[in-house]
Amino acid sequence: MKKERHSFNSSIGFVLAAAGSAVGLGNIWRFPYLAAKDGGGLFIVTYLILALTFGFTLLTTEIAIGRKTKQSPLTAYGTLKKGWGKLGILACIVPMIIMPYYCVIGGWVMKYAVAFIIGGWKEASADGYFTSFITADVEPIVYGVIFLVITCLIIYQGVNNGIEAFSKILMPVLLVLVIGIAVFSLTLSNNDGGTVRTGLQGLKLLMIPRVEGMSFSDILVVIMDAMGQLFYSLSIAMGIMVAYGSYVRDDANLMSSINQIEIFDTGVAILAGIMIIPAVYVFMGEEGMTASGPGLMFISIPKVFEAMGGVGHIIGILFFCMVLFAALTSSISILEAIVSSFMDQFGMSRRRATVVEFFIALILALLVCLGYNKLYFEFPLPNGVTAQILDIMDYVSNNILMPVVSISTCILIGWVLTPDTVIDEATKTGSKFVRKKLYIVMIKFVAPVMLFILFLQSFGVFSFL
């Protein structure tokens, strides 16, 4: 006898859970860097346009597939169309690769949050602090395991008592912290050798489009960067939105929820830029805005807090707690995509599926941690990055598998089935599909081509750009 599938109790519960998935480390440490690198407002305008077209298309498609099939990513595609089960396998492999190293990075965030809370914030801003921590034998493993255990405990509680309840509490808190830190960032000023830099000047660098001296190839780079960022920002091609879509009630207004997710995600992404770029500019100048990823989060930003003096201690605590919350909401969604897949494919209970994935993620997370000491090596990737274990896992999942999953999804919905498969599902409660014509053009033609270009770029094909 088939078990009744749990559903989100309310539309706001679904929106907050989906938005929590989208608001993760990619928004906080990648979006501000790309905005600073790619012409400030030019990148933001490009991102907004793509979010409303390309991002909307993929987000709507995955959520609709989930609700229509009431299945997890591993089984949804085969349910939707016989013979397409292999696409579900790829869609499930993506979060299984991401989960271990995301927990390791979540452990790094937890380490810094603890350091600021117990008063070690000045030591955390010192040169070599981050490197000495991630190359240590035990400490990174301990923090990574704690982060993984917390994530598993929340997923263990289920859709309503775990994911939905947690999101309803944490997301409003996260939003308040992001807004508060962003506003504070704009009030900053610093006199550096007679040169006064202010947060509002940093905001100007972030928001005003800079196109002077940019060639056509530079514009293409901005477009590709913005499109790549959407994968992180909207949690698409990771199986997450298929899983969450499967928990949406049939009587819920899907289009309204998707619009709210778009607004929430885009707003937080821009707020992340306002939170980080002005502060980094004030205390480190334009040259300080070149850092991204871990370098930005764990090296540059602690130095900014140290330069603020005593108030930097308080802001640092709030900041790293906020980042920790964002990392947790994303890791929860990644784990749920895997656990729900195990439950649907193998008939496991939620408890058993969670435990099984805990040990899989634990083993791979240990390898990631050891990749910075005992198993350290350097491997050149096609995109020019010199990689360790974490970088290789990130490259395979984000640069290879995610574009392949998205391209295949576009082919399935746009050509093998029809766009009406998604449109009918999204409008079955009577809601209007305002961007219907846009959706059809995007899913059939534009999105697959753009995704293919992005896929080729990950292999260095367009390195001449």
C-alpha positions as CSV (number, residue, x, y, z in Angstrom):
1,M,0.0,0.0,0.0
2,K,1.4,3.4,-1.1
3,K,2.1,5.8,1.8
4,E,0.3,9.1,1.8
5,R,2.8,11.8,0.8
6,H,3.3,14.7,3.2
7,S,2.6,18.2,2.1
8,F,3.6,21.7,3.2
9,N,0.9,23.0,5.5
10,S,0.8,26.3,3.8
11,S,2.0,28.2,0.7
12,I,4.2,30.4,2.9
13,G,5.8,27.3,4.4
14,F,6.8,26.2,0.9
15,V,8.0,29.7,-0.2
16,L,10.2,30.0,2.9
17,A,11.6,26.5,2.5
18,A,12.3,27.1,-1.2
19,A,13.7,30.5,-0.6
20,G,15.8,29.2,2.3
21,S,17.3,26.7,-0.2
22,A,18.0,29.5,-2.6
23,V,19.6,31.8,0.0
24,G,22.8,30.0,0.6
25,L,26.5,30.5,0.4
26,G,26.4,31.0,-3.4
27,N,24.3,34.2,-2.8
28,I,26.5,35.5,-0.1
29,W,30.0,34.9,-1.3
30,R,29.6,34.6,-5.0
31,F,27.0,37.2,-6.0
32,P,28.9,40.2,-4.5
33,Y,32.2,39.2,-6.1
34,L,30.6,38.8,-9.6
35,A,28.8,42.1,-9.2
36,A,32.0,43.8,-8.4
37,K,33.9,42.1,-11.2
38,D,31.3,42.4,-13.9
39,G,30.5,46.1,-14.0
40,G,28.4,46.5,-10.9
41,G,24.9,47.5,-12.0
42,L,25.5,45.9,-15.4
43,F,25.8,42.5,-13.8
44,I,22.7,43.2,-11.5
45,V,20.6,44.3,-14.5
46,T,21.7,41.2,-16.5
47,Y,21.0,39.0,-13.5
48,L,17.5,40.4,-13.0
49,I,16.6,39.9,-16.7
50,L,17.9,36.3,-16.6
51,A,16.1,35.6,-13.3
52,L,12.8,36.7,-14.8
53,T,13.3,34.6,-18.0
54,F,15.9,31.9,-17.8
55,G,15.7,31.3,-14.0
56,F,11.9,31.5,-14.0
57,T,11.7,28.9,-16.7
58,L,13.9,26.3,-15.0
59,L,12.4,27.0,-11.5
60,T,8.8,26.7,-12.7
61,T,9.6,23.5,-14.6
62,E,11.2,21.7,-11.7
63,I,8.6,22.7,-9.2
64,A,5.8,21.7,-11.6
65,I,7.4,18.3,-12.3
66,G,7.6,17.6,-8.6
67,R,4.0,18.5,-7.9
68,K,2.7,16.7,-11.0
69,T,4.5,13.4,-10.2
70,K,4.5,13.7,-6.4
71,Q,7.9,12.1,-6.7
72,S,11.5,13.0,-5.7
73,P,14.1,13.8,-8.3
74,L,15.4,10.2,-8.6
75,T,11.9,8.9,-9.6
76,A,10.1,11.9,-11.0
77,Y,11.5,12.0,-14.5
78,G,10.8,8.3,-15.1
79,T,7.3,8.7,-13.8
80,L,6.8,11.7,-16.1
81,K,8.0,9.9,-19.2
82,K,9.0,6.2,-19.4
83,G,12.6,5.7,-20.4
84,W,13.8,9.0,-18.8
85,G,14.7,7.5,-15.4
86,K,18.4,8.0,-16.1
87,L,17.9,11.7,-15.9
88,G,16.5,11.2,-12.4
89,I,19.7,9.4,-11.5
90,L,21.8,12.3,-12.6
91,A,19.5,14.7,-10.8
92,C,20.0,12.7,-7.6
93,I,23.7,12.4,-8.0
94,V,24.2,16.2,-8.0
95,P,23.0,16.7,-4.4
96,M,24.8,13.6,-3.3
97,I,28.1,15.1,-4.5
98,I,27.3,18.6,-3.1
99,M,26.1,17.5,0.4
100,P,29.5,16.4,1.8
101,Y,31.6,19.4,0.8
102,Y,28.7,21.8,1.7
103,C,28.8,20.4,5.2
104,V,32.5,20.9,5.3
105,I,32.1,24.5,4.3
106,G,29.2,24.9,6.8
107,G,31.7,23.7,9.4
108,W,34.1,26.4,8.4
109,V,31.3,29.0,8.9
110,M,30.4,27.5,12.3
111,K,34.1,27.7,13.3
112,Y,34.2,31.5,12.5
113,A,30.8,32.1,14.3
114,V,32.2,30.3,17.4
115,A,35.4,32.3,17.2
116,F,33.6,35.6,17.1
117,I,31.2,34.6,19.8
118,I,33.9,33.5,22.3
119,G,36.1,36.6,21.6
120,G,38.6,35.2,19.2
121,W,37.6,37.6,16.4
122,K,41.0,39.4,16.1
123,E,42.8,36.1,15.8
124,A,40.3,35.1,13.1
125,S,41.3,38.1,11.0
126,A,45.0,37.3,11.2
127,D,47.0,36.2,8.2
128,G,47.2,32.4,7.9
129,Y,44.3,31.7,10.4
130,F,42.0,30.2,7.7
131,T,44.7,28.1,6.1
132,S,45.9,26.8,9.5
133,F,42.3,25.8,10.4
134,I,41.4,24.0,7.2
135,T,44.7,22.1,7.1
136,A,44.4,20.9,10.7
137,D,43.9,17.2,11.2
138,V,40.9,17.1,13.5
139,E,39.1,20.5,14.0
140,P,37.6,20.9,10.5
141,I,36.3,17.3,10.7
142,V,34.6,18.0,14.1
143,Y,32.9,21.2,12.9
144,G,31.8,19.5,9.6
145,V,30.3,16.5,11.4
146,I,28.4,18.8,13.8
147,F,27.0,20.7,10.9
148,L,26.0,17.5,9.2
149,V,24.4,16.1,12.3
150,I,22.3,19.3,12.8
151,T,21.1,19.1,9.2
152,C,20.2,15.4,9.6
153,L,18.3,16.0,12.8
154,I,16.1,18.6,11.1
155,I,15.4,16.4,8.0
156,Y,14.7,13.5,10.4
157,Q,11.7,15.5,11.8
158,G,10.0,15.4,8.4
159,V,8.5,17.9,6.1
160,N,6.2,19.7,8.5
161,N,7.9,19.4,11.9
162,G,11.4,19.7,10.4
163,I,11.8,21.6,7.1
164,E,8.7,23.8,7.3
165,A,8.9,24.6,11.0
166,F,12.6,25.4,10.8
167,S,12.2,27.6,7.7
168,K,9.3,29.6,9.3
169,I,11.6,30.5,12.2
170,L,15.0,30.9,10.6
171,M,14.1,32.7,7.4
172,P,12.6,35.8,9.0
173,V,15.5,36.0,11.4
174,L,18.0,35.6,8.5
175,L,16.2,38.3,6.5
176,V,16.3,40.8,9.5
177,L,20.0,40.1,9.9
178,V,20.7,40.6,6.2
179,I,18.8,43.9,6.1
180,G,20.3,45.2,9.4
181,I,23.9,44.4,8.3
182,A,23.3,45.9,4.8
183,V,22.0,49.2,6.3
184,F,24.9,49.3,8.7
185,S,27.3,48.7,5.9
186,L,26.1,51.8,4.1
187,T,26.8,54.0,7.2
188,L,30.5,53.1,7.3
189,S,33.4,55.5,6.5
190,N,37.1,55.3,6.8
191,N,39.9,57.8,6.4
192,D,42.8,55.9,4.7
193,G,45.8,58.2,4.5
194,G,43.7,61.3,3.8
195,T,41.4,59.5,1.4
196,V,37.9,59.1,2.8
197,R,35.9,56.1,1.6
198,T,32.3,55.7,2.5
199,G,29.7,52.9,2.3
200,L,27.6,55.0,-0.1
201,Q,30.5,55.2,-2.5
202,G,30.8,51.4,-2.3
203,L,27.1,51.1,-3.0
204,K,27.6,53.3,-6.1
205,L,30.3,50.9,-7.3
206,L,27.9,48.0,-6.8
207,M,24.7,49.5,-8.3
208,I,25.7,51.8,-11.1
209,P,26.4,50.0,-14.4
210,R,30.0,50.3,-15.6
211,V,30.4,49.7,-19.3
212,E,33.4,51.8,-20.2
213,G,36.0,49.9,-22.2
214,M,33.9,46.7,-22.2
215,S,34.0,44.7,-25.5
216,F,31.3,42.4,-26.8
217,S,33.2,39.4,-25.4
218,D,33.2,41.1,-22.0
219,I,29.4,41.4,-22.2
220,L,29.1,37.7,-23.0
221,V,31.2,36.9,-19.9
222,V,28.8,39.0,-17.8
223,I,25.8,37.1,-19.2
224,M,27.5,33.7,-18.6
225,D,28.5,34.7,-15.1
226,A,24.9,35.8,-14.3
227,M,23.4,32.6,-15.7
228,G,25.9,30.5,-13.8
229,Q,25.0,32.4,-10.6
230,L,21.3,31.5,-11.1
231,F,22.0,27.8,-10.5
232,Y,23.4,28.7,-7.0
233,S,20.7,31.4,-6.3
234,L,17.6,29.4,-7.3
235,S,18.8,25.9,-6.4
236,I,18.0,24.6,-9.9
237,A,19.3,21.4,-11.4
238,M,20.1,20.0,-7.9
239,G,16.8,18.0,-7.5
240,I,15.8,20.3,-4.7
241,M,12.9,22.1,-6.3
242,V,11.6,18.8,-7.7
243,A,11.5,17.4,-4.2
244,Y,10.0,20.5,-2.6
245,G,7.5,20.7,-5.5
246,S,6.3,17.2,-4.7
247,Y,5.2,18.5,-1.2
248,V,3.1,21.3,-2.6
249,R,-0.6,20.8,-2.3
250,D,-2.7,20.5,-5.5
251,D,-4.9,23.4,-4.5
252,A,-1.9,25.8,-3.9
253,N,-1.4,28.7,-6.3
254,L,1.9,27.6,-7.8
255,M,2.5,30.7,-9.9
256,S,2.1,33.0,-6.9
257,S,4.5,31.0,-4.9
258,I,7.1,30.9,-7.7
259,N,6.8,34.7,-8.0
260,Q,7.4,35.1,-4.3
261,I,10.4,32.8,-4.4
262,E,11.9,34.9,-7.2
263,I,11.4,38.2,-5.3
264,F,12.8,36.7,-2.1
265,D,15.9,35.2,-3.7
266,T,16.7,38.3,-5.9
267,G,16.2,40.6,-3.0
268,V,18.5,38.7,-0.7
269,A,21.1,38.4,-3.4
270,I,21.2,42.1,-3.9
271,L,21.1,42.7,-0.2
272,A,24.2,40.4,0.1
273,G,26.0,42.7,-2.3
274,I,24.9,45.8,-0.3
275,M,26.0,44.0,2.9
276,I,29.5,43.0,1.7
277,I,30.7,45.3,-1.1
278,P,30.4,48.7,0.6
279,A,32.1,47.4,3.8
280,V,35.0,45.8,1.9
281,Y,35.4,48.9,-0.2
282,V,35.5,51.2,2.8
283,F,38.3,49.3,4.6
284,M,40.1,47.6,1.8
285,G,39.5,49.8,-1.3
286,E,38.6,48.5,-4.8
287,E,41.5,46.0,-4.7
288,G,39.8,44.3,-1.8
289,M,36.8,43.6,-3.9
290,T,38.6,41.1,-6.1
291,A,38.2,38.2,-3.6
292,S,35.5,35.6,-4.0
293,G,34.3,32.3,-2.3
294,P,36.3,31.2,0.8
295,G,38.8,34.0,0.3
296,L,36.1,36.6,0.6
297,M,34.2,35.0,3.4
298,F,37.0,33.8,5.6
299,I,39.9,36.1,4.9
300,S,38.8,39.5,3.6
301,I,35.6,40.0,5.6
302,P,37.2,39.1,9.0
303,K,39.8,41.7,8.2
304,V,37.0,44.2,7.6
305,F,35.5,43.5,11.0
306,E,38.8,43.8,12.7
307,A,39.3,47.2,11.0
308,M,36.0,48.4,12.4
309,G,37.2,48.1,16.0
310,G,34.9,47.1,18.8
311,V,31.7,47.4,16.8
312,G,33.3,44.9,14.3
313,H,33.1,42.2,17.0
314,I,29.3,42.6,17.3
315,I,28.7,42.9,13.5
316,G,31.0,39.9,13.0
317,I,28.9,37.7,15.4
318,L,25.7,38.7,13.6
319,F,27.2,38.2,10.2
320,F,28.6,34.7,10.7
321,C,25.4,33.6,12.5
322,M,23.5,34.9,9.5
323,V,25.8,33.0,7.1
324,L,25.5,29.9,9.3
325,F,21.7,30.1,9.1
326,A,21.8,30.5,5.3
327,A,24.2,27.5,5.0
328,L,21.8,25.4,7.1
329,T,18.7,26.3,5.2
330,S,20.5,25.3,2.0
331,S,22.0,22.1,3.4
332,I,18.6,21.0,4.6
333,S,17.2,21.3,1.1
334,I,20.1,19.4,-0.4
335,L,19.7,16.6,2.1
336,E,16.0,16.4,1.5
337,A,16.5,15.9,-2.2
338,I,18.5,12.8,-1.4
339,V,16.4,11.4,1.5
340,S,13.2,11.8,-0.5
341,S,14.8,10.0,-3.4
342,F,15.8,7.1,-1.2
343,M,12.3,6.9,0.3
344,D,10.6,6.9,-3.1
345,Q,13.0,4.6,-5.0
346,F,13.8,2.0,-2.3
347,G,10.7,2.3,0.0
348,M,12.9,3.4,3.0
349,S,11.5,5.1,6.0
350,R,12.6,8.7,6.5
351,R,14.6,7.6,9.5
352,R,16.6,4.9,7.6
353,A,17.1,7.1,4.5
354,T,18.5,9.9,6.7
355,V,20.9,7.5,8.4
356,V,22.1,6.0,5.2
357,E,22.8,9.4,3.6
358,F,24.5,10.5,6.9
359,F,27.1,7.8,6.6
360,I,27.6,8.4,2.8
361,A,28.0,12.1,3.4
362,L,30.2,11.5,6.4
363,I,32.7,9.4,4.5
364,L,32.9,11.8,1.6
365,A,33.2,14.8,4.0
366,L,36.1,13.1,5.7
367,L,37.9,12.8,2.3
368,V,37.2,16.5,1.6
369,C,38.8,17.5,4.9
370,L,41.8,15.2,4.4
371,G,42.2,16.8,1.0
372,Y,43.7,19.8,2.7
373,N,46.3,17.8,4.6
374,K,47.1,14.1,4.3
375,L,45.4,13.7,0.9
376,Y,46.5,17.1,-0.5
377,F,47.2,17.3,-4.2
378,E,46.9,19.8,-7.0
379,F,44.9,19.0,-10.1
380,P,44.4,21.4,-13.0
381,L,40.8,21.7,-14.2
382,P,39.7,22.7,-17.7
383,N,38.3,26.0,-16.4
384,G,41.8,27.0,-15.2
385,V,41.3,26.3,-11.5
386,T,44.0,24.3,-9.6
387,A,41.9,21.9,-7.7
388,Q,41.8,19.8,-4.5
389,I,39.2,17.2,-3.7
390,L,36.5,19.8,-2.8
391,D,37.1,21.8,-6.0
392,I,36.9,18.6,-8.1
393,M,33.5,17.7,-6.5
394,D,32.3,21.2,-7.0
395,Y,33.4,21.3,-10.6
396,V,31.8,17.9,-11.5
397,S,28.5,18.8,-9.8
398,N,28.2,22.4,-10.8
399,N,30.0,22.7,-14.1
400,I,29.2,19.3,-15.7
401,L,26.2,17.6,-14.2
402,M,23.9,20.6,-13.4
403,P,24.0,21.9,-17.0
404,V,23.4,18.4,-18.3
405,V,20.4,17.9,-16.1
406,S,19.0,21.3,-17.1
407,I,19.5,20.8,-20.8
408,S,17.9,17.3,-20.6
409,T,15.0,18.7,-18.7
410,C,14.5,21.4,-21.4
411,I,14.5,18.7,-24.1
412,L,12.1,16.5,-22.1
413,I,9.5,19.3,-21.5
414,G,10.1,21.3,-24.6
415,W,10.3,18.6,-27.2
416,V,9.6,15.0,-26.0
417,L,6.5,16.1,-24.1
418,T,5.2,19.6,-24.5
419,P,5.5,22.9,-22.5
420,D,1.8,22.4,-21.7
421,T,2.8,19.6,-19.4
422,V,4.2,22.3,-17.0
423,I,1.8,25.1,-18.0
424,D,-1.3,22.9,-17.2
425,E,0.2,21.8,-13.9
426,A,1.1,25.4,-12.9
427,T,-2.4,26.7,-13.8
428,K,-4.7,23.9,-12.7
429,T,-6.0,26.0,-9.7
430,G,-7.1,28.7,-12.1
431,S,-4.1,31.0,-11.7
432,K,-2.8,32.8,-14.8
433,F,0.5,31.9,-16.4
434,V,1.4,35.5,-17.3
435,R,4.7,34.6,-18.9
436,K,3.3,31.7,-20.9
437,K,4.7,32.7,-24.4
438,L,8.0,33.6,-22.8
439,Y,8.1,30.2,-21.1
440,I,7.5,28.3,-24.3
441,V,10.2,30.1,-26.2
442,M,12.7,29.7,-23.3
443,I,12.1,26.0,-22.6
444,K,12.2,25.0,-26.3
445,F,14.9,27.2,-27.8
446,V,16.7,29.9,-25.7
447,A,17.4,28.0,-22.4
448,P,18.9,24.9,-24.1
449,V,21.2,27.0,-26.2
450,M,22.4,29.2,-23.3
451,L,22.9,26.1,-21.1
452,F,24.9,24.4,-23.8
453,I,27.2,27.5,-24.1
454,L,27.6,27.5,-20.4
455,F,28.5,23.8,-20.5
456,L,31.1,24.4,-23.1
457,Q,32.5,27.3,-21.2
458,S,33.2,25.0,-18.2
459,F,35.6,23.1,-20.4
460,G,37.5,26.2,-21.4
461,V,36.0,26.2,-25.0
462,F,35.4,30.0,-24.8
463,S,38.5,30.8,-22.8
464,F,39.3,33.3,-25.6
465,L,36.5,35.4,-24.3
